[in-house]
Structures are given as C-alpha cells and as structure tokens.
C-alpha cells in the first residue's frame, strides 16, 4: 500500500491518517480497487 510502504510515521495517528486517506481514495474510485485485486490475484496465482 502506497500509504505506508517504506514511510516513517512519527506517531500512530500519522499512520492511521495515511491509511484512512488511502482508503477514502479507493472508495472514490472503484477502478483502483479492481486494479489492486487483479494484482493480488496475479501475485498469488489465484485462478478464477
């Protein structure tokens, strides 16, 4: 997740805010969710 990967957060609240912001972004654009799920499917070799 781009919101947390290789990032330093001074406080837990900063981490929380970053994750919430990322999820809000995903909720506004369903194509992002589809893209993530397709990537996971490829990474884990899950067949339909």
mmJSON file of the N, C-alpha and C atoms, coordinates in Angstrom:
{"data_MODEL":{"atom_site":{
"group_PDB":["ATOM","ATOM","ATOM","ATOM","ATOM","ATOM","ATOM","ATOM","ATOM","ATOM","ATOM","ATOM","ATOM","ATOM","ATOM","ATOM","ATOM","ATOM","ATOM","ATOM","ATOM","ATOM","ATOM","ATOM","ATOM","ATOM","ATOM","ATOM","ATOM","ATOM","ATOM","ATOM","ATOM","ATOM","ATOM","ATOM","ATOM","ATOM","ATOM","ATOM","ATOM","ATOM","ATOM","ATOM","ATOM","ATOM","ATOM","ATOM","ATOM","ATOM","ATOM","ATOM","ATOM","ATOM","ATOM","ATOM","ATOM","ATOM","ATOM","ATOM","ATOM","ATOM","ATOM","ATOM","ATOM","ATOM","ATOM","ATOM","ATOM","ATOM","ATOM","ATOM","ATOM","ATOM","ATOM","ATOM","ATOM","ATOM","ATOM","ATOM","ATOM","ATOM","ATOM","ATOM","ATOM","ATOM","ATOM","ATOM","ATOM","ATOM","ATOM","ATOM","ATOM","ATOM","ATOM","ATOM","ATOM","ATOM","ATOM","ATOM","ATOM","ATOM","ATOM","ATOM","ATOM","ATOM","ATOM","ATOM","ATOM","ATOM","ATOM","ATOM","ATOM","ATOM","ATOM","ATOM","ATOM","ATOM","ATOM","ATOM","ATOM","ATOM","ATOM","ATOM","ATOM","ATOM","ATOM","ATOM","ATOM","ATOM","ATOM","ATOM","ATOM","ATOM","ATOM","ATOM","ATOM","ATOM","ATOM","ATOM","ATOM","ATOM","ATOM","ATOM"],
"id":[1,2,3,4,5,6,7,8,9,10,11,12,13,14,15,16,17,18,19,20,21,22,23,24,25,26,27,28,29,30,31,32,33,34,35,36,37,38,39,40,41,42,43,44,45,46,47,48,49,50,51,52,53,54,55,56,57,58,59,60,61,62,63,64,65,66,67,68,69,70,71,72,73,74,75,76,77,78,79,80,81,82,83,84,85,86,87,88,89,90,91,92,93,94,95,96,97,98,99,100,101,102,103,104,105,106,107,108,109,110,111,112,113,114,115,116,117,118,119,120,121,122,123,124,125,126,127,128,129,130,131,132,133,134,135,136,137,138,139,140,141,142,143,144],
"type_symbol":["N","C","C","N","C","C","N","C","C","N","C","C","N","C","C","N","C","C","N","C","C","N","C","C","N","C","C","N","C","C","N","C","C","N","C","C","N","C","C","N","C","C","N","C","C","N","C","C","N","C","C","N","C","C","N","C","C","N","C","C","N","C","C","N","C","C","N","C","C","N","C","C","N","C","C","N","C","C","N","C","C","N","C","C","N","C","C","N","C","C","N","C","C","N","C","C","N","C","C","N","C","C","N","C","C","N","C","C","N","C","C","N","C","C","N","C","C","N","C","C","N","C","C","N","C","C","N","C","C","N","C","C","N","C","C","N","C","C","N","C","C","N","C","C"],
"label_atom_id":["N","CA","C","N","CA","C","N","CA","C","N","CA","C","N","CA","C","N","CA","C","N","CA","C","N","CA","C","N","CA","C","N","CA","C","N","CA","C","N","CA","C","N","CA","C","N","CA","C","N","CA","C","N","CA","C","N","CA","C","N","CA","C","N","CA","C","N","CA","C","N","CA","C","N","CA","C","N","CA","C","N","CA","C","N","CA","C","N","CA","C","N","CA","C","N","CA","C","N","CA","C","N","CA","C","N","CA","C","N","CA","C","N","CA","C","N","CA","C","N","CA","C","N","CA","C","N","CA","C","N","CA","C","N","CA","C","N","CA","C","N","CA","C","N","CA","C","N","CA","C","N","CA","C","N","CA","C","N","CA","C","N","CA","C","N","CA","C"],
"label_alt_id":[null,null,null,null,null,null,null,null,null,null,null,null,null,null,null,null,null,null,null,null,null,null,null,null,null,null,null,null,null,null,null,null,null,null,null,null,null,null,null,null,null,null,null,null,null,null,null,null,null,null,null,null,null,null,null,null,null,null,null,null,null,null,null,null,null,null,null,null,null,null,null,null,null,null,null,null,null,null,null,null,null,null,null,null,null,null,null,null,null,null,null,null,null,null,null,null,null,null,null,null,null,null,null,null,null,null,null,null,null,null,null,null,null,null,null,null,null,null,null,null,null,null,null,null,null,null,null,null,null,null,null,null,null,null,null,null,null,null,null,null,null,null,null,null],
"label_comp_id":["UNK","UNK","UNK","UNK","UNK","UNK","UNK","UNK","UNK","UNK","UNK","UNK","UNK","UNK","UNK","UNK","UNK","UNK","UNK","UNK","UNK","UNK","UNK","UNK","UNK","UNK","UNK","UNK","UNK","UNK","UNK","UNK","UNK","UNK","UNK","UNK","UNK","UNK","UNK","UNK","UNK","UNK","UNK","UNK","UNK","UNK","UNK","UNK","UNK","UNK","UNK","UNK","UNK","UNK","UNK","UNK","UNK","UNK","UNK","UNK","UNK","UNK","UNK","UNK","UNK","UNK","UNK","UNK","UNK","UNK","UNK","UNK","UNK","UNK","UNK","UNK","UNK","UNK","UNK","UNK","UNK","UNK","UNK","UNK","UNK","UNK","UNK","UNK","UNK","UNK","UNK","UNK","UNK","UNK","UNK","UNK","UNK","UNK","UNK","UNK","UNK","UNK","UNK","UNK","UNK","UNK","UNK","UNK","UNK","UNK","UNK","UNK","UNK","UNK","UNK","UNK","UNK","UNK","UNK","UNK","UNK","UNK","UNK","UNK","UNK","UNK","UNK","UNK","UNK","UNK","UNK","UNK","UNK","UNK","UNK","UNK","UNK","UNK","UNK","UNK","UNK","UNK","UNK","UNK"],
"label_asym_id":["A","A","A","A","A","A","A","A","A","A","A","A","A","A","A","A","A","A","A","A","A","A","A","A","A","A","A","A","A","A","A","A","A","A","A","A","A","A","A","A","A","A","A","A","A","A","A","A","A","A","A","A","A","A","A","A","A","A","A","A","A","A","A","A","A","A","A","A","A","A","A","A","A","A","A","A","A","A","A","A","A","A","A","A","A","A","A","A","A","A","A","A","A","A","A","A","A","A","A","A","A","A","A","A","A","A","A","A","A","A","A","A","A","A","A","A","A","A","A","A","A","A","A","A","A","A","A","A","A","A","A","A","A","A","A","A","A","A","A","A","A","A","A","A"],
"label_entity_id":["1","1","1","1","1","1","1","1","1","1","1","1","1","1","1","1","1","1","1","1","1","1","1","1","1","1","1","1","1","1","1","1","1","1","1","1","1","1","1","1","1","1","1","1","1","1","1","1","1","1","1","1","1","1","1","1","1","1","1","1","1","1","1","1","1","1","1","1","1","1","1","1","1","1","1","1","1","1","1","1","1","1","1","1","1","1","1","1","1","1","1","1","1","1","1","1","1","1","1","1","1","1","1","1","1","1","1","1","1","1","1","1","1","1","1","1","1","1","1","1","1","1","1","1","1","1","1","1","1","1","1","1","1","1","1","1","1","1","1","1","1","1","1","1"],
"label_seq_id":[1,1,1,2,2,2,3,3,3,4,4,4,5,5,5,6,6,6,7,7,7,8,8,8,9,9,9,10,10,10,11,11,11,12,12,12,13,13,13,14,14,14,15,15,15,16,16,16,17,17,17,18,18,18,19,19,19,20,20,20,21,21,21,22,22,22,23,23,23,24,24,24,25,25,25,26,26,26,27,27,27,28,28,28,29,29,29,30,30,30,31,31,31,32,32,32,33,33,33,34,34,34,35,35,35,36,36,36,37,37,37,38,38,38,39,39,39,40,40,40,41,41,41,42,42,42,43,43,43,44,44,44,45,45,45,46,46,46,47,47,47,48,48,48],
"pdbx_PDB_ins_code":[null,null,null,null,null,null,null,null,null,null,null,null,null,null,null,null,null,null,null,null,null,null,null,null,null,null,null,null,null,null,null,null,null,null,null,null,null,null,null,null,null,null,null,null,null,null,null,null,null,null,null,null,null,null,null,null,null,null,null,null,null,null,null,null,null,null,null,null,null,null,null,null,null,null,null,null,null,null,null,null,null,null,null,null,null,null,null,null,null,null,null,null,null,null,null,null,null,null,null,null,null,null,null,null,null,null,null,null,null,null,null,null,null,null,null,null,null,null,null,null,null,null,null,null,null,null,null,null,null,null,null,null,null,null,null,null,null,null,null,null,null,null,null,null],
"Cartn_x":[0.846,0.0,0.889,0.651,1.483,1.391,0.359,0.162,1.124,1.668,2.523,3.875,4.018,5.224,6.45,7.445,8.722,8.567,7.635,7.416,7.565,8.053,8.199,7.039,6.442,5.36,5.781,5.802,6.241,5.302,4.011,3.029,2.089,1.398,0.396,-0.719,-1.047,-2.102,-1.725,-0.437,0.018,-0.152,0.182,-0.01,-1.492,-2.287,-3.744,-4.304,-3.913,-4.41,-4.029,-2.818,-2.369,-3.184,-3.456,-4.239,-5.68,-6.267,-7.648,-7.739,-6.767,-6.754,-6.686,-5.859,-5.737,-7.06,-7.701,-8.975,-10.058,-10.065,-11.045,-10.826,-9.557,-9.238,-9.745,-9.536,-10.028,-11.549,-12.217,-13.678,-14.241,-13.481,-13.947,-13.735,-12.875,-12.561,-12.475,-13.562,-13.643,-12.596,-12.136,-11.133,-9.832,-9.534,-8.332,-8.456,-9.635,-9.864,-9.74,-10.313,-10.231,-8.783,-8.018,-6.6,-5.838,-6.073,-5.396,-5.77,-7.047,-7.485,-6.888,-6.798,-6.177,-4.713,-4.029,-2.61,-2.448,-3.3,-3.231,-3.471,-4.414,-4.727,-3.505,-2.83,-1.608,-0.497,-0.311,0.756,0.58,-0.654,-0.908,-1.378,-1.344,-1.727,-3.086,-4.045,-5.404,-6.17,-6.691,-7.451,-8.91,-9.533,-10.98,-11.778],
"Cartn_y":[-1.179,0.0,1.24,2.104,3.292,4.211,4.064,4.933,4.622,3.411,3.019,2.451,2.002,1.301,2.213,1.788,2.495,3.945,4.165,5.508,5.484,6.585,6.742,7.579,7.121,7.864,8.163,9.427,9.846,9.339,9.298,8.84,7.832,7.077,6.138,6.892,8.06,8.863,9.246,9.542,9.858,8.652,7.476,6.238,6.032,6.158,5.991,6.948,8.202,9.207,8.861,8.366,7.995,6.831,5.842,4.682,5.091,5.886,6.349,7.151,8.007,8.801,7.894,6.857,5.923,5.195,4.72,4.018,4.937,6.179,7.126,7.317,7.364,7.493,6.285,5.084,3.872,3.864,4.348,4.345,5.297,6.323,7.278,6.783,5.783,5.301,3.776,3.126,1.662,1.002,1.672,1.069,0.804,1.601,1.363,0.046,-0.219,-1.459,-2.65,-2.523,-3.605,-3.868,-2.824,-2.96,-3.683,-3.312,-3.951,-5.432,-5.737,-7.13,-7.956,-7.38,-8.093,-8.364,-7.397,-7.562,-8.661,-8.683,-9.721,-11.095,-11.161,-12.426,-12.932,-12.023,-12.393,-12.819,-12.056,-12.329,-13.687,-14.064,-15.302,-16.427,-16.176,-17.164,-17.791,-16.941,-17.407,-17.458,-18.605,-18.762,-18.425,-17.887,-17.578,-18.846],
"Cartn_z":[0.0,0.0,0.0,-0.957,-1.091,0.127,0.911,2.069,3.21,3.218,4.342,3.93,2.707,2.287,2.317,3.091,3.213,3.664,4.546,5.082,6.592,7.115,8.562,9.079,10.163,10.807,12.236,12.56,13.891,14.972,14.648,15.627,14.982,15.823,15.319,14.605,15.095,14.475,13.051,12.806,11.458,10.53,11.035,10.275,9.985,10.998,10.864,9.822,9.899,8.954,7.517,7.319,5.986,5.425,6.26,5.828,5.53,6.378,6.164,4.866,4.633,3.403,2.171,2.236,1.113,0.877,1.951,1.789,1.246,1.671,1.128,-0.364,-0.766,-2.183,-2.959,-2.411,-3.061,-3.158,-2.136,-2.141,-3.19,-3.553,-4.551,-5.978,-6.137,-7.479,-7.47,-7.851,-7.811,-8.7,-9.739,-10.624,-9.883,-8.857,-8.045,-7.29,-6.759,-6.023,-6.961,-8.137,-9.124,-9.495,-9.691,-10.042,-8.929,-7.7,-6.563,-6.494,-6.666,-6.6,-7.741,-8.93,-10.048,-9.766,-9.193,-8.853,-7.811,-6.812,-5.789,-6.406,-7.312,-7.978,-8.745,-9.43,-10.167,-9.204,-8.138,-7.177,-6.507,-6.24,-5.52,-6.45,-7.741,-8.751,-8.463,-8.176,-7.893,-9.21,-9.514,-10.756,-10.535,-11.557,-11.473,-11.625],
"occupancy":[1.0,1.0,1.0,1.0,1.0,1.0,1.0,1.0,1.0,1.0,1.0,1.0,1.0,1.0,1.0,1.0,1.0,1.0,1.0,1.0,1.0,1.0,1.0,1.0,1.0,1.0,1.0,1.0,1.0,1.0,1.0,1.0,1.0,1.0,1.0,1.0,1.0,1.0,1.0,1.0,1.0,1.0,1.0,1.0,1.0,1.0,1.0,1.0,1.0,1.0,1.0,1.0,1.0,1.0,1.0,1.0,1.0,1.0,1.0,1.0,1.0,1.0,1.0,1.0,1.0,1.0,1.0,1.0,1.0,1.0,1.0,1.0,1.0,1.0,1.0,1.0,1.0,1.0,1.0,1.0,1.0,1.0,1.0,1.0,1.0,1.0,1.0,1.0,1.0,1.0,1.0,1.0,1.0,1.0,1.0,1.0,1.0,1.0,1.0,1.0,1.0,1.0,1.0,1.0,1.0,1.0,1.0,1.0,1.0,1.0,1.0,1.0,1.0,1.0,1.0,1.0,1.0,1.0,1.0,1.0,1.0,1.0,1.0,1.0,1.0,1.0,1.0,1.0,1.0,1.0,1.0,1.0,1.0,1.0,1.0,1.0,1.0,1.0,1.0,1.0,1.0,1.0,1.0,1.0],
"B_iso_or_equiv":[0.0,0.0,0.0,0.0,0.0,0.0,0.0,0.0,0.0,0.0,0.0,0.0,0.0,0.0,0.0,0.0,0.0,0.0,0.0,0.0,0.0,0.0,0.0,0.0,0.0,0.0,0.0,0.0,0.0,0.0,0.0,0.0,0.0,0.0,0.0,0.0,0.0,0.0,0.0,0.0,0.0,0.0,0.0,0.0,0.0,0.0,0.0,0.0,0.0,0.0,0.0,0.0,0.0,0.0,0.0,0.0,0.0,0.0,0.0,0.0,0.0,0.0,0.0,0.0,0.0,0.0,0.0,0.0,0.0,0.0,0.0,0.0,0.0,0.0,0.0,0.0,0.0,0.0,0.0,0.0,0.0,0.0,0.0,0.0,0.0,0.0,0.0,0.0,0.0,0.0,0.0,0.0,0.0,0.0,0.0,0.0,0.0,0.0,0.0,0.0,0.0,0.0,0.0,0.0,0.0,0.0,0.0,0.0,0.0,0.0,0.0,0.0,0.0,0.0,0.0,0.0,0.0,0.0,0.0,0.0,0.0,0.0,0.0,0.0,0.0,0.0,0.0,0.0,0.0,0.0,0.0,0.0,0.0,0.0,0.0,0.0,0.0,0.0,0.0,0.0,0.0,0.0,0.0,0.0],
"pdbx_formal_charge":[null,null,null,null,null,null,null,null,null,null,null,null,null,null,null,null,null,null,null,null,null,null,null,null,null,null,null,null,null,null,null,null,null,null,null,null,null,null,null,null,null,null,null,null,null,null,null,null,null,null,null,null,null,null,null,null,null,null,null,null,null,null,null,null,null,null,null,null,null,null,null,null,null,null,null,null,null,null,null,null,null,null,null,null,null,null,null,null,null,null,null,null,null,null,null,null,null,null,null,null,null,null,null,null,null,null,null,null,null,null,null,null,null,null,null,null,null,null,null,null,null,null,null,null,null,null,null,null,null,null,null,null,null,null,null,null,null,null,null,null,null,null,null,null],
"auth_seq_id":[1,1,1,2,2,2,3,3,3,4,4,4,5,5,5,6,6,6,7,7,7,8,8,8,9,9,9,10,10,10,11,11,11,12,12,12,13,13,13,14,14,14,15,15,15,16,16,16,17,17,17,18,18,18,19,19,19,20,20,20,21,21,21,22,22,22,23,23,23,24,24,24,25,25,25,26,26,26,27,27,27,28,28,28,29,29,29,30,30,30,31,31,31,32,32,32,33,33,33,34,34,34,35,35,35,36,36,36,37,37,37,38,38,38,39,39,39,40,40,40,41,41,41,42,42,42,43,43,43,44,44,44,45,45,45,46,46,46,47,47,47,48,48,48],
"auth_comp_id":["UNK","UNK","UNK","UNK","UNK","UNK","UNK","UNK","UNK","UNK","UNK","UNK","UNK","UNK","UNK","UNK","UNK","UNK","UNK","UNK","UNK","UNK","UNK","UNK","UNK","UNK","UNK","UNK","UNK","UNK","UNK","UNK","UNK","UNK","UNK","UNK","UNK","UNK","UNK","UNK","UNK","UNK","UNK","UNK","UNK","UNK","UNK","UNK","UNK","UNK","UNK","UNK","UNK","UNK","UNK","UNK","UNK","UNK","UNK","UNK","UNK","UNK","UNK","UNK","UNK","UNK","UNK","UNK","UNK","UNK","UNK","UNK","UNK","UNK","UNK","UNK","UNK","UNK","UNK","UNK","UNK","UNK","UNK","UNK","UNK","UNK","UNK","UNK","UNK","UNK","UNK","UNK","UNK","UNK","UNK","UNK","UNK","UNK","UNK","UNK","UNK","UNK","UNK","UNK","UNK","UNK","UNK","UNK","UNK","UNK","UNK","UNK","UNK","UNK","UNK","UNK","UNK","UNK","UNK","UNK","UNK","UNK","UNK","UNK","UNK","UNK","UNK","UNK","UNK","UNK","UNK","UNK","UNK","UNK","UNK","UNK","UNK","UNK","UNK","UNK","UNK","UNK","UNK","UNK"],
"auth_asym_id":["A","A","A","A","A","A","A","A","A","A","A","A","A","A","A","A","A","A","A","A","A","A","A","A","A","A","A","A","A","A","A","A","A","A","A","A","A","A","A","A","A","A","A","A","A","A","A","A","A","A","A","A","A","A","A","A","A","A","A","A","A","A","A","A","A","A","A","A","A","A","A","A","A","A","A","A","A","A","A","A","A","A","A","A","A","A","A","A","A","A","A","A","A","A","A","A","A","A","A","A","A","A","A","A","A","A","A","A","A","A","A","A","A","A","A","A","A","A","A","A","A","A","A","A","A","A","A","A","A","A","A","A","A","A","A","A","A","A","A","A","A","A","A","A"],
"auth_atom_id":["N","CA","C","N","CA","C","N","CA","C","N","CA","C","N","CA","C","N","CA","C","N","CA","C","N","CA","C","N","CA","C","N","CA","C","N","CA","C","N","CA","C","N","CA","C","N","CA","C","N","CA","C","N","CA","C","N","CA","C","N","CA","C","N","CA","C","N","CA","C","N","CA","C","N","CA","C","N","CA","C","N","CA","C","N","CA","C","N","CA","C","N","CA","C","N","CA","C","N","CA","C","N","CA","C","N","CA","C","N","CA","C","N","CA","C","N","CA","C","N","CA","C","N","CA","C","N","CA","C","N","CA","C","N","CA","C","N","CA","C","N","CA","C","N","CA","C","N","CA","C","N","CA","C","N","CA","C","N","CA","C","N","CA","C","N","CA","C"],
"pdbx_PDB_model_num":[1,1,1,1,1,1,1,1,1,1,1,1,1,1,1,1,1,1,1,1,1,1,1,1,1,1,1,1,1,1,1,1,1,1,1,1,1,1,1,1,1,1,1,1,1,1,1,1,1,1,1,1,1,1,1,1,1,1,1,1,1,1,1,1,1,1,1,1,1,1,1,1,1,1,1,1,1,1,1,1,1,1,1,1,1,1,1,1,1,1,1,1,1,1,1,1,1,1,1,1,1,1,1,1,1,1,1,1,1,1,1,1,1,1,1,1,1,1,1,1,1,1,1,1,1,1,1,1,1,1,1,1,1,1,1,1,1,1,1,1,1,1,1,1]
}}}
